[in-house]
Amino acid sequence: MTIGIFPTRLKYSQIVRIFKKGNKQELTNYRPISLLTSFSKIFEKVIYRRLYDHVTHYKILANEQYGFKNNHSTDKAIYHLTNNILKALDDNQLVGGIFCDLTKAFDCVNHNILWRS
């Protein structure tokens, strides 16, 4: 591909609602999922692989980045966080933390825009 444009005719997706929990009558209790064509899924995997290889080869992501990296699970992230806290406490350093609950983060997305797509 020399022009770098994904063909418009292949941008088709079917959006379905998946119930999360709570009252089934409230739209905010549903999560929209895009069902893509097989070609789009294959194309996405090819682009992902190329992008991932590039990012890995040139070491673009920090070592502390755990999402989207092979062999970097949330368990490892928790282990490293706990280990760093314990080391700091052993060295009589102050330790603080800010934690964000992103449980309902997707609910902040404007669903009307998603449904119009």
Secondary structure, 3 states (H helix, E strand, C coil): CCCCCCCHHHCCEEEEEEECCCCCCCHHHEEEEEEECHHHHHHHHHHHHHHHHHHHHCCCCCCCCCCCCCCCCHHHHHHHHHHHHHHHHHCCCCCCCCCCCCCCHHHHCCHHHHHHC
